Amino acid sequence: MTAPLIWQKSTYSQEQGECVELTASGGAVLLRESDDPTVVLTTTRQDLARFLQVIKVGTGGPRTPRA
């Protein structure tokens, strides 16, 4: 039997819900919307970190290869 997942809410979340929750399972990061916890997205730590950096910086166009 596997241990139940422990979901964490963002510190920016409202008490009424409407937040993103995440947990780790093996080498994956799982994300879900608190309003519909049956829909779960799966990604890696690296891809999530890259996504959050793009949001923070505000850029995210196609990457160009480095010379």
CHARMM-style PDB file with segment names, atoms N, HN, CA, C and O in Angstrom:
ATOM      1  N   MET     1       0.842  -1.185   0.000  1.00  0.00      PROA
ATOM      2  CA  MET     1       0.000   0.000   0.000  1.00  0.00      PROA
ATOM      3  C   MET     1       0.883   1.243   0.000  1.00  0.00      PROA
ATOM      4  O   MET     1       1.863   1.314   0.741  1.00  0.00      PROA
ATOM      5  N   THR     2       0.538   2.211  -0.823  1.00  0.00      PROA
ATOM      6  HN  THR     2      -0.258   2.154  -1.425  1.00  0.00      PROA
ATOM      7  CA  THR     2       1.336   3.434  -0.897  1.00  0.00      PROA
ATOM      8  C   THR     2       0.792   4.477   0.075  1.00  0.00      PROA
ATOM      9  O   THR     2      -0.395   4.496   0.398  1.00  0.00      PROA
ATOM     10  N   ALA     3       1.683   5.331   0.523  1.00  0.00      PROA
ATOM     11  HN  ALA     3       2.648   5.316   0.261  1.00  0.00      PROA
ATOM     12  CA  ALA     3       1.284   6.401   1.446  1.00  0.00      PROA
ATOM     13  C   ALA     3       0.459   7.437   0.703  1.00  0.00      PROA
ATOM     14  O   ALA     3       0.708   7.690  -0.476  1.00  0.00      PROA
ATOM     15  N   PRO     4      -0.516   8.039   1.367  1.00  0.00      PROA
ATOM     16  CA  PRO     4      -1.317   9.081   0.694  1.00  0.00      PROA
ATOM     17  C   PRO     4      -0.449  10.299   0.373  1.00  0.00      PROA
ATOM     18  O   PRO     4       0.494  10.618   1.096  1.00  0.00      PROA
ATOM     19  N   LEU     5      -0.786  10.960  -0.711  1.00  0.00      PROA
ATOM     20  HN  LEU     5      -1.553  10.701  -1.299  1.00  0.00      PROA
ATOM     21  CA  LEU     5      -0.048  12.165  -1.099  1.00  0.00      PROA
ATOM     22  C   LEU     5      -0.427  13.309  -0.172  1.00  0.00      PROA
ATOM     23  O   LEU     5      -1.589  13.460   0.206  1.00  0.00      PROA
ATOM     24  N   ILE     6       0.553  14.101   0.182  1.00  0.00      PROA
ATOM     25  HN  ILE     6       1.496  13.979  -0.125  1.00  0.00      PROA
ATOM     26  CA  ILE     6       0.308  15.288   1.019  1.00  0.00      PROA
ATOM     27  C   ILE     6       0.445  16.504   0.115  1.00  0.00      PROA
ATOM     28  O   ILE     6       1.545  16.851  -0.317  1.00  0.00      PROA
ATOM     29  N   TRP     7      -0.691  17.151  -0.167  1.00  0.00      PROA
ATOM     30  HN  TRP     7      -1.584  16.870   0.184  1.00  0.00      PROA
ATOM     31  CA  TRP     7      -0.731  18.296  -1.069  1.00  0.00      PROA
ATOM     32  C   TRP     7      -0.447  19.573  -0.296  1.00  0.00      PROA
ATOM     33  O   TRP     7      -0.908  19.735   0.834  1.00  0.00      PROA
ATOM     34  N   GLN     8       0.315  20.483  -0.903  1.00  0.00      PROA
ATOM     35  HN  GLN     8       0.690  20.351  -1.821  1.00  0.00      PROA
ATOM     36  CA  GLN     8       0.628  21.780  -0.303  1.00  0.00      PROA
ATOM     37  C   GLN     8       0.039  22.884  -1.149  1.00  0.00      PROA
ATOM     38  O   GLN     8       0.069  22.827  -2.378  1.00  0.00      PROA
ATOM     39  N   LYS     9      -0.502  23.902  -0.475  1.00  0.00      PROA
ATOM     40  HN  LYS     9      -0.527  23.949   0.524  1.00  0.00      PROA
ATOM     41  CA  LYS     9      -1.044  25.070  -1.170  1.00  0.00      PROA
ATOM     42  C   LYS     9       0.011  26.171  -1.201  1.00  0.00      PROA
ATOM     43  O   LYS     9       0.894  26.237  -0.346  1.00  0.00      PROA
ATOM     44  N   SER    10      -0.102  27.009  -2.183  1.00  0.00      PROA
ATOM     45  HN  SER    10      -0.819  26.956  -2.878  1.00  0.00      PROA
ATOM     46  CA  SER    10       0.760  28.171  -2.272  1.00  0.00      PROA
ATOM     47  C   SER    10       0.501  29.097  -1.092  1.00  0.00      PROA
ATOM     48  O   SER    10      -0.618  29.166  -0.583  1.00  0.00      PROA
ATOM     49  N   THR    11       1.522  29.798  -0.665  1.00  0.00      PROA
ATOM     50  HN  THR    11       2.430  29.742  -1.078  1.00  0.00      PROA
ATOM     51  CA  THR    11       1.337  30.782   0.407  1.00  0.00      PROA
ATOM     52  C   THR    11       0.515  31.975  -0.068  1.00  0.00      PROA
ATOM     53  O   THR    11       0.048  32.768   0.750  1.00  0.00      PROA
ATOM     54  N   TYR    12       0.335  32.109  -1.370  1.00  0.00      PROA
ATOM     55  HN  TYR    12       0.714  31.464  -2.035  1.00  0.00      PROA
ATOM     56  CA  TYR    12      -0.475  33.183  -1.933  1.00  0.00      PROA
ATOM     57  C   TYR    12      -1.956  32.799  -2.044  1.00  0.00      PROA
ATOM     58  O   TYR    12      -2.772  33.616  -2.472  1.00  0.00      PROA
ATOM     59  N   SER    13      -2.301  31.591  -1.672  1.00  0.00      PROA
ATOM     60  HN  SER    13      -1.638  30.928  -1.324  1.00  0.00      PROA
ATOM     61  CA  SER    13      -3.664  31.100  -1.838  1.00  0.00      PROA
ATOM     62  C   SER    13      -4.632  31.779  -0.872  1.00  0.00      PROA
ATOM     63  O   SER    13      -4.263  32.207   0.221  1.00  0.00      PROA
ATOM     64  N   GLN    14      -5.867  31.857  -1.314  1.00  0.00      PROA
ATOM     65  HN  GLN    14      -6.166  31.509  -2.202  1.00  0.00      PROA
ATOM     66  CA  GLN    14      -6.944  32.370  -0.484  1.00  0.00      PROA
ATOM     67  C   GLN    14      -7.512  31.217   0.347  1.00  0.00      PROA
ATOM     68  O   GLN    14      -7.423  30.058  -0.058  1.00  0.00      PROA
ATOM     69  N   GLU    15      -8.087  31.527   1.492  1.00  0.00      PROA
ATOM     70  HN  GLU    15      -8.159  32.469   1.821  1.00  0.00      PROA
ATOM     71  CA  GLU    15      -8.689  30.505   2.332  1.00  0.00      PROA
ATOM     72  C   GLU    15      -9.913  29.871   1.684  1.00  0.00      PROA
ATOM     73  O   GLU    15     -10.258  28.737   2.016  1.00  0.00      PROA
ATOM     74  N   GLN    16     -10.584  30.579   0.761  1.00  0.00      PROA
ATOM     75  HN  GLN    16     -10.304  31.500   0.492  1.00  0.00      PROA
ATOM     76  CA  GLN    16     -11.787  30.066   0.125  1.00  0.00      PROA
ATOM     77  C   GLN    16     -11.467  29.001  -0.925  1.00  0.00      PROA
ATOM     78  O   GLN    16     -12.394  28.444  -1.513  1.00  0.00      PROA
ATOM     79  N   GLY    17     -10.245  28.709  -1.173  1.00  0.00      PROA
ATOM     80  HN  GLY    17      -9.492  29.161  -0.696  1.00  0.00      PROA
ATOM     81  CA  GLY    17      -9.871  27.769  -2.225  1.00  0.00      PROA
ATOM     82  C   GLY    17      -9.248  28.521  -3.373  1.00  0.00      PROA
ATOM     83  O   GLY    17      -8.438  29.424  -3.164  1.00  0.00      PROA
ATOM     84  N   GLU    18      -9.621  28.154  -4.594  1.00  0.00      PROA
ATOM     85  HN  GLU    18     -10.279  27.420  -4.763  1.00  0.00      PROA
ATOM     86  CA  GLU    18      -9.090  28.815  -5.783  1.00  0.00      PROA
ATOM     87  C   GLU    18      -7.573  28.887  -5.762  1.00  0.00      PROA
ATOM     88  O   GLU    18      -6.988  29.957  -5.931  1.00  0.00      PROA
ATOM     89  N   CYS    19      -6.952  27.755  -5.557  1.00  0.00      PROA
ATOM     90  HN  CYS    19      -7.427  26.886  -5.420  1.00  0.00      PROA
ATOM     91  CA  CYS    19      -5.497  27.764  -5.494  1.00  0.00      PROA
ATOM     92  C   CYS    19      -4.930  26.539  -6.199  1.00  0.00      PROA
ATOM     93  O   CYS    19      -5.640  25.581  -6.502  1.00  0.00      PROA
ATOM     94  N   VAL    20      -3.656  26.602  -6.443  1.00  0.00      PROA
ATOM     95  HN  VAL    20      -3.079  27.381  -6.197  1.00  0.00      PROA
ATOM     96  CA  VAL    20      -2.922  25.479  -7.001  1.00  0.00      PROA
ATOM     97  C   VAL    20      -2.264  24.746  -5.847  1.00  0.00      PROA
ATOM     98  O   VAL    20      -1.688  25.363  -4.951  1.00  0.00      PROA
ATOM     99  N   GLU    21      -2.354  23.428  -5.877  1.00  0.00      PROA
ATOM    100  HN  GLU    21      -2.822  22.927  -6.605  1.00  0.00      PROA
ATOM    101  CA  GLU    21      -1.713  22.596  -4.874  1.00  0.00      PROA
ATOM    102  C   GLU    21      -0.680  21.729  -5.573  1.00  0.00      PROA
ATOM    103  O   GLU    21      -0.834  21.389  -6.746  1.00  0.00      PROA
ATOM    104  N   LEU    22       0.374  21.372  -4.850  1.00  0.00      PROA
ATOM    105  HN  LEU    22       0.499  21.648  -3.897  1.00  0.00      PROA
ATOM    106  CA  LEU    22       1.375  20.505  -5.446  1.00  0.00      PROA
ATOM    107  C   LEU    22       1.919  19.520  -4.438  1.00  0.00      PROA
ATOM    108  O   LEU    22       1.848  19.721  -3.226  1.00  0.00      PROA
ATOM    109  N   THR    23       2.465  18.449  -4.980  1.00  0.00      PROA
ATOM    110  HN  THR    23       2.523  18.285  -5.965  1.00  0.00      PROA
ATOM    111  CA  THR    23       3.104  17.424  -4.172  1.00  0.00      PROA
ATOM    112  C   THR    23       4.166  16.735  -5.025  1.00  0.00      PROA
ATOM    113  O   THR    23       4.188  16.883  -6.246  1.00  0.00      PROA
ATOM    114  N   ALA    24       5.032  15.992  -4.377  1.00  0.00      PROA
ATOM    115  HN  ALA    24       5.015  15.872  -3.384  1.00  0.00      PROA
ATOM    116  CA  ALA    24       6.054  15.217  -5.091  1.00  0.00      PROA
ATOM    117  C   ALA    24       5.713  13.739  -4.961  1.00  0.00      PROA
ATOM    118  O   ALA    24       5.254  13.277  -3.917  1.00  0.00      PROA
ATOM    119  N   SER    25       5.947  13.015  -6.037  1.00  0.00      PROA
ATOM    120  HN  SER    25       6.320  13.390  -6.886  1.00  0.00      PROA
ATOM    121  CA  SER    25       5.724  11.571  -6.041  1.00  0.00      PROA
ATOM    122  C   SER    25       6.809  10.935  -6.889  1.00  0.00      PROA
ATOM    123  O   SER    25       6.826  11.096  -8.110  1.00  0.00      PROA
ATOM    124  N   GLY    26       7.704  10.222  -6.253  1.00  0.00      PROA
ATOM    125  HN  GLY    26       7.690  10.091  -5.262  1.00  0.00      PROA
ATOM    126  CA  GLY    26       8.849   9.678  -6.975  1.00  0.00      PROA
ATOM    127  C   GLY    26       9.693  10.828  -7.489  1.00  0.00      PROA
ATOM    128  O   GLY    26      10.070  11.705  -6.711  1.00  0.00      PROA
ATOM    129  N   GLY    27       9.998  10.850  -8.769  1.00  0.00      PROA
ATOM    130  HN  GLY    27       9.692  10.138  -9.401  1.00  0.00      PROA
ATOM    131  CA  GLY    27      10.767  11.946  -9.353  1.00  0.00      PROA
ATOM    132  C   GLY    27       9.900  12.996 -10.009  1.00  0.00      PROA
ATOM    133  O   GLY    27      10.417  13.890 -10.678  1.00  0.00      PROA
ATOM    134  N   ALA    28       8.575  12.907  -9.830  1.00  0.00      PROA
ATOM    135  HN  ALA    28       8.155  12.181  -9.287  1.00  0.00      PROA
ATOM    136  CA  ALA    28       7.655  13.826 -10.494  1.00  0.00      PROA
ATOM    137  C   ALA    28       7.068  14.835  -9.514  1.00  0.00      PROA
ATOM    138  O   ALA    28       7.020  14.604  -8.306  1.00  0.00      PROA
ATOM    139  N   VAL    29       6.627  15.953 -10.069  1.00  0.00      PROA
ATOM    140  HN  VAL    29       6.667  16.140 -11.050  1.00  0.00      PROA
ATOM    141  CA  VAL    29       5.876  16.954  -9.319  1.00  0.00      PROA
ATOM    142  C   VAL    29       4.461  16.930  -9.870  1.00  0.00      PROA
ATOM    143  O   VAL    29       4.262  17.002 -11.083  1.00  0.00      PROA
ATOM    144  N   LEU    30       3.479  16.828  -8.987  1.00  0.00      PROA
ATOM    145  HN  LEU    30       3.641  16.769  -8.002  1.00  0.00      PROA
ATOM    146  CA  LEU    30       2.080  16.791  -9.385  1.00  0.00      PROA
ATOM    147  C   LEU    30       1.425  18.099  -8.969  1.00  0.00      PROA
ATOM    148  O   LEU    30       1.639  18.584  -7.858  1.00  0.00      PROA
ATOM    149  N   LEU    31       0.629  18.667  -9.865  1.00  0.00      PROA
ATOM    150  HN  LEU    31       0.455  18.273 -10.767  1.00  0.00      PROA
ATOM    151  CA  LEU    31      -0.085  19.915  -9.597  1.00  0.00      PROA
ATOM    152  C   LEU    31      -1.572  19.698  -9.843  1.00  0.00      PROA
ATOM    153  O   LEU    31      -1.963  18.938 -10.729  1.00  0.00      PROA
ATOM    154  N   ARG    32      -2.401  20.380  -9.044  1.00  0.00      PROA
ATOM    155  HN  ARG    32      -2.084  20.998  -8.325  1.00  0.00      PROA
ATOM    156  CA  ARG    32      -3.846  20.305  -9.244  1.00  0.00      PROA
ATOM    157  C   ARG    32      -4.488  21.609  -8.796  1.00  0.00      PROA
ATOM    158  O   ARG    32      -3.908  22.375  -8.026  1.00  0.00      PROA
ATOM    159  N   GLU    33      -5.678  21.841  -9.284  1.00  0.00      PROA
ATOM    160  HN  GLU    33      -6.149  21.219  -9.909  1.00  0.00      PROA
ATOM    161  CA  GLU    33      -6.490  22.996  -8.911  1.00  0.00      PROA
ATOM    162  C   GLU    33      -7.376  22.554  -7.754  1.00  0.00      PROA
ATOM    163  O   GLU    33      -8.017  21.506  -7.830  1.00  0.00      PROA
ATOM    164  N   SER    34      -7.416  23.338  -6.695  1.00  0.00      PROA
ATOM    165  HN  SER    34      -6.896  24.190  -6.634  1.00  0.00      PROA
ATOM    166  CA  SER    34      -8.197  22.929  -5.526  1.00  0.00      PROA
ATOM    167  C   SER    34      -9.679  22.789  -5.831  1.00  0.00      PROA
ATOM    168  O   SER    34     -10.368  22.004  -5.180  1.00  0.00      PROA
ATOM    169  N   ASP    35     -10.185  23.535  -6.809  1.00  0.00      PROA
ATOM    170  HN  ASP    35      -9.626  24.173  -7.338  1.00  0.00      PROA
ATOM    171  CA  ASP    35     -11.600  23.443  -7.167  1.00  0.00      PROA
ATOM    172  C   ASP    35     -11.934  22.147  -7.896  1.00  0.00      PROA
ATOM    173  O   ASP    35     -13.091  21.726  -7.883  1.00  0.00      PROA
ATOM    174  N   ASP    36     -10.959  21.502  -8.532  1.00  0.00      PROA
ATOM    175  HN  ASP    36     -10.020  21.843  -8.543  1.00  0.00      PROA
ATOM    176  CA  ASP    36     -11.180  20.248  -9.249  1.00  0.00      PROA
ATOM    177  C   ASP    36      -9.979  19.339  -9.027  1.00  0.00      PROA
ATOM    178  O   ASP    36      -9.149  19.192  -9.924  1.00  0.00      PROA
ATOM    179  N   PRO    37      -9.869  18.728  -7.853  1.00  0.00      PROA
ATOM    180  CA  PRO    37      -8.681  17.938  -7.523  1.00  0.00      PROA
ATOM    181  C   PRO    37      -8.550  16.636  -8.293  1.00  0.00      PROA
ATOM    182  O   PRO    37      -7.556  15.928  -8.134  1.00  0.00      PROA
ATOM    183  N   THR    38      -9.537  16.302  -9.129  1.00  0.00      PROA
ATOM    184  HN  THR    38     -10.344  16.878  -9.259  1.00  0.00      PROA
ATOM    185  CA  THR    38      -9.425  15.073  -9.912  1.00  0.00      PROA
ATOM    186  C   THR    38      -8.534  15.241 -11.128  1.00  0.00      PROA
ATOM    187  O   THR    38      -8.073  14.250 -11.693  1.00  0.00      PROA
ATOM    188  N   VAL    39      -8.281  16.486 -11.545  1.00  0.00      PROA
ATOM    189  HN  VAL    39      -8.656  17.291 -11.086  1.00  0.00      PROA
ATOM    190  CA  VAL    39      -7.407  16.764 -12.685  1.00  0.00      PROA
ATOM    191  C   VAL    39      -6.013  17.066 -12.151  1.00  0.00      PROA
ATOM    192  O   VAL    39      -5.815  18.049 -11.437  1.00  0.00      PROA
ATOM    193  N   VAL    40      -5.058  16.226 -12.495  1.00  0.00      PROA
ATOM    194  HN  VAL    40      -5.219  15.427 -13.075  1.00  0.00      PROA
ATOM    195  CA  VAL    40      -3.696  16.371 -11.978  1.00  0.00      PROA
ATOM    196  C   VAL    40      -2.726  16.464 -13.152  1.00  0.00      PROA
ATOM    197  O   VAL    40      -2.757  15.635 -14.061  1.00  0.00      PROA
ATOM    198  N   LEU    41      -1.867  17.477 -13.125  1.00  0.00      PROA
ATOM    199  HN  LEU    41      -1.842  18.151 -12.386  1.00  0.00      PROA
ATOM    200  CA  LEU    41      -0.808  17.635 -14.118  1.00  0.00      PROA
ATOM    201  C   LEU    41       0.481  17.089 -13.520  1.00  0.00      PROA
ATOM    202  O   LEU    41       0.728  17.225 -12.322  1.00  0.00      PROA
ATOM    203  N   THR    42       1.291  16.475 -14.358  1.00  0.00      PROA
ATOM    204  HN  THR    42       1.089  16.365 -15.332  1.00  0.00      PROA
ATOM    205  CA  THR    42       2.558  15.914 -13.904  1.00  0.00      PROA
ATOM    206  C   THR    42       3.695  16.565 -14.674  1.00  0.00      PROA
ATOM    207  O   THR    42       3.617  16.742 -15.890  1.00  0.00      PROA
ATOM    208  N   THR    43       4.754  16.919 -13.953  1.00  0.00      PROA
ATOM    209  HN  THR    43       4.818  16.775 -12.965  1.00  0.00      PROA
ATOM    210  CA  THR    43       5.927  17.524 -14.579  1.00  0.00      PROA
ATOM    211  C   THR    43       7.158  17.118 -13.776  1.00  0.00      PROA
ATOM    212  O   THR    43       7.067  16.342 -12.824  1.00  0.00      PROA
ATOM    213  N   THR    44       8.298  17.649 -14.169  1.00  0.00      PROA
ATOM    214  HN  THR    44       8.372  18.279 -14.942  1.00  0.00      PROA
ATOM    215  CA  THR    44       9.535  17.413 -13.420  1.00  0.00      PROA
ATOM    216  C   THR    44       9.866  18.656 -12.604  1.00  0.00      PROA
ATOM    217  O   THR    44       9.329  19.736 -12.851  1.00  0.00      PROA
ATOM    218  N   ARG    45      10.739  18.492 -11.648  1.00  0.00      PROA
ATOM    219  HN  ARG    45      11.175  17.615 -11.448  1.00  0.00      PROA
ATOM    220  CA  ARG    45      11.178  19.648 -10.845  1.00  0.00      PROA
ATOM    221  C   ARG    45      11.856  20.694 -11.731  1.00  0.00      PROA
ATOM    222  O   ARG    45      11.655  21.896 -11.554  1.00  0.00      PROA
ATOM    223  N   GLN    46      12.660  20.224 -12.685  1.00  0.00      PROA
ATOM    224  HN  GLN    46      12.824  19.248 -12.829  1.00  0.00      PROA
ATOM    225  CA  GLN    46      13.374  21.145 -13.557  1.00  0.00      PROA
ATOM    226  C   GLN    46      12.409  21.944 -14.433  1.00  0.00      PROA
ATOM    227  O   GLN    46      12.555  23.158 -14.577  1.00  0.00      PROA
ATOM    228  N   ASP    47      11.434  21.266 -15.009  1.00  0.00      PROA
ATOM    229  HN  ASP    47      11.316  20.280 -14.891  1.00  0.00      PROA
ATOM    230  CA  ASP    47      10.471  21.965 -15.868  1.00  0.00      PROA
ATOM    231  C   ASP    47       9.607  22.928 -15.063  1.00  0.00      PROA
ATOM    232  O   ASP    47       9.292  24.016 -15.544  1.00  0.00      PROA
ATOM    233  N   LEU    48       9.220  22.552 -13.852  1.00  0.00      PROA
ATOM    234  HN  LEU    48       9.476  21.668 -13.461  1.00  0.00      PROA
ATOM    235  CA  LEU    48       8.445  23.461 -13.009  1.00  0.00      PROA
ATOM    236  C   LEU    48       9.275  24.683 -12.641  1.00  0.00      PROA
ATOM    237  O   LEU    48       8.767  25.803 -12.671  1.00  0.00      PROA
ATOM    238  N   ALA    49      10.534  24.487 -12.296  1.00  0.00      PROA
ATOM    239  HN  ALA    49      10.947  23.577 -12.272  1.00  0.00      PROA
ATOM    240  CA  ALA    49      11.407  25.613 -11.961  1.00  0.00      PROA
ATOM    241  C   ALA    49      11.575  26.544 -13.157  1.00  0.00      PROA
ATOM    242  O   ALA    49      11.556  27.765 -13.001  1.00  0.00      PROA
ATOM    243  N   ARG    50      11.739  25.977 -14.345  1.00  0.00      PROA
ATOM    244  HN  ARG    50      11.755  24.985 -14.472  1.00  0.00      PROA
ATOM    245  CA  ARG    50      11.866  26.777 -15.560  1.00  0.00      PROA
ATOM    246  C   ARG    50      10.583  27.570 -15.819  1.00  0.00      PROA
ATOM    247  O   ARG    50      10.642  28.754 -16.152  1.00  0.00      PROA
ATOM    248  N   PHE    51       9.433  26.926 -15.668  1.00  0.00      PROA
ATOM    249  HN  PHE    51       9.385  25.964 -15.398  1.00  0.00      PROA
ATOM    250  CA  PHE    51       8.135  27.589 -15.849  1.00  0.00      PROA
ATOM    251  C   PHE    51       7.974  28.754 -14.868  1.00  0.00      PROA
ATOM    252  O   PHE    51       7.558  29.843 -15.264  1.00  0.00      PROA
ATOM    253  N   LEU    52       8.297  28.533 -13.607  1.00  0.00      PROA
ATOM    254  HN  LEU    52       8.634  27.649 -13.286  1.00  0.00      PROA
ATOM    255  CA  LEU    52       8.169  29.595 -12.603  1.00  0.00      PROA
ATOM    256  C   LEU    52       9.128  30.748 -12.879  1.00  0.00      PROA
ATOM    257  O   LEU    52       8.784  31.907 -12.646  1.00  0.00      PROA
ATOM    258  N   GLN    53      10.323  30.442 -13.372  1.00  0.00      PROA
ATOM    259  HN  GLN    53      10.602  29.501 -13.561  1.00  0.00      PROA
ATOM    260  CA  GLN    53      11.274  31.491 -13.724  1.00  0.00      PROA
ATOM    261  C   GLN    53      10.745  32.339 -14.867  1.00  0.00      PROA
ATOM    262  O   GLN    53      10.877  33.563 -14.848  1.00  0.00      PROA
ATOM    263  N   VAL    54      10.147  31.694 -15.867  1.00  0.00      PROA
ATOM    264  HN  VAL    54      10.040  30.700 -15.883  1.00  0.00      PROA
ATOM    265  CA  VAL    54       9.576  32.433 -16.997  1.00  0.00      PROA
ATOM    266  C   VAL    54       8.470  33.364 -16.504  1.00  0.00      PROA
ATOM    267  O   VAL    54       8.390  34.515 -16.932  1.00  0.00      PROA
ATOM    268  N   ILE    55       7.628  32.873 -15.616  1.00  0.00      PROA
ATOM    269  HN  ILE    55       7.694  31.937 -15.268  1.00  0.00      PROA
ATOM    270  CA  ILE    55       6.560  33.708 -15.064  1.00  0.00      PROA
ATOM    271  C   ILE    55       7.153  34.886 -14.295  1.00  0.00      PROA
ATOM    272  O   ILE    55       6.696  36.020 -14.440  1.00  0.00      PROA
ATOM    273  N   LYS    56       8.153  34.621 -13.490  1.00  0.00      PROA
ATOM    274  HN  LYS    56       8.525  33.701 -13.372  1.00  0.00      PROA
ATOM    275  CA  LYS    56       8.767  35.662 -12.665  1.00  0.00      PROA
ATOM    276  C   LYS    56       9.437  36.736 -13.521  1.00  0.00      PROA
ATOM    277  O   LYS    56       9.284  37.928 -13.252  1.00  0.00      PROA
ATOM    278  N   VAL    57      10.172  36.323 -14.541  1.00  0.00      PROA
ATOM    279  HN  VAL    57      10.296  35.355 -14.759  1.00  0.00      PROA
ATOM    280  CA  VAL    57      10.909  37.251 -15.388  1.00  0.00      PROA
ATOM    281  C   VAL    57       9.992  37.907 -16.413  1.00  0.00      PROA
ATOM    282  O   VAL    57      10.205  39.057 -16.797  1.00  0.00      PROA
ATOM    283  N   GLY    58       8.977  37.178 -16.853  1.00  0.00      PROA
ATOM    284  HN  GLY    58       8.805  36.244 -16.541  1.00  0.00      PROA
ATOM    285  CA  GLY    58       8.035  37.728 -17.816  1.00  0.00      PROA
ATOM    286  C   GLY    58       8.452  37.539 -19.254  1.00  0.00      PROA
ATOM    287  O   GLY    58       7.949  38.229 -20.140  1.00  0.00      PROA
ATOM    288  N   THR    59       9.361  36.617 -19.502  1.00  0.00      PROA
ATOM    289  HN  THR    59       9.769  36.057 -18.782  1.00  0.00      PROA
ATOM    290  CA  THR    59       9.749  36.301 -20.866  1.00  0.00      PROA
ATOM    291  C   THR    59       9.504  34.825 -21.090  1.00  0.00      PROA
ATOM    292  O   THR    59       9.351  34.062 -20.136  1.00  0.00      PROA
ATOM    293  N   GLY    60       9.469  34.435 -22.304  1.00  0.00      PROA
ATOM    294  HN  GLY    60       9.593  35.055 -23.079  1.00  0.00      PROA
ATOM    295  CA  GLY    60       9.256  33.014 -22.533  1.00  0.00      PROA
ATOM    296  C   GLY    60       9.107  32.649 -23.981  1.00  0.00      PROA
ATOM    297  O   GLY    60       8.540  31.607 -24.309  1.00  0.00      PROA
ATOM    298  N   GLY    61       9.609  33.494 -24.851  1.00  0.00      PROA
ATOM    299  HN  GLY    61      10.070  34.340 -24.584  1.00  0.00      PROA
ATOM    300  CA  GLY    61       9.551  33.159 -26.269  1.00  0.00      PROA
ATOM    301  C   GLY    61      10.398  31.953 -26.564  1.00  0.00      PROA
ATOM    302  O   GLY    61      11.036  31.401 -25.667  1.00  0.00      PROA
ATOM    303  N   PRO    62      10.412  31.545 -27.788  1.00  0.00      PROA
ATOM    304  CA  PRO    62      11.226  30.376 -28.170  1.00  0.00      PROA
ATOM    305  C   PRO    62      12.687  30.598 -27.839  1.00  0.00      PROA
ATOM    306  O   PRO    62      13.224  31.689 -28.030  1.00  0.00      PROA
ATOM    307  N   ARG    63      13.313  29.566 -27.349  1.00  0.00      PROA
ATOM    308  HN  ARG    63      12.877  28.680 -27.194  1.00  0.00      PROA
ATOM    309  CA  ARG    63      14.734  29.661 -27.027  1.00  0.00      PROA
ATOM    310  C   ARG    63      15.567  29.543 -28.285  1.00  0.00      PROA
ATOM    311  O   ARG    63      15.245  28.772 -29.189  1.00  0.00      PROA
ATOM    312  N   THR    64      16.626  30.303 -28.334  1.00  0.00      PROA
ATOM    313  HN  THR    64      16.888  30.929 -27.600  1.00  0.00      PROA
ATOM    314  CA  THR    64      17.549  30.208 -29.459  1.00  0.00      PROA
ATOM    315  C   THR    64      18.784  29.450 -28.996  1.00  0.00      PROA
ATOM    316  O   THR    64      19.237  29.644 -27.868  1.00  0.00      PROA
ATOM    317  N   PRO    65      19.332  28.598 -29.839  1.00  0.00      PROA
ATOM    318  CA  PRO    65      20.525  27.843 -29.468  1.00  0.00      PROA
ATOM    319  C   PRO    65      21.696  28.775 -29.188  1.00  0.00      PROA
ATOM    320  O   PRO    65      21.875  29.797 -29.850  1.00  0.00      PROA
ATOM    321  N   ARG    66      22.469  28.402 -28.213  1.00  0.00      PROA
ATOM    322  HN  ARG    66      22.323  27.572 -27.675  1.00  0.00      PROA
ATOM    323  CA  ARG    66      23.683  29.168 -27.901  1.00  0.00      PROA
ATOM    324  C   ARG    66      24.807  28.711 -28.798  1.00  0.00      PROA
ATOM    325  O   ARG    66      24.912  27.531 -29.130  1.00  0.00      PROA
ATOM    326  N   ALA    67      25.646  29.648 -29.188  1.00  0.00      PROA
ATOM    327  HN  ALA    67      25.560  30.607 -28.918  1.00  0.00      PROA
ATOM    328  CA  ALA    67      26.772  29.318 -30.072  1.00  0.00      PROA
ATOM    329  C   ALA    67      27.898  28.681 -29.293  1.00  0.00      PROA
ATOM    330  OT1 ALA    67      28.929  28.336 -29.869  1.00  0.00      PROA
TER     331      ALA     67
END
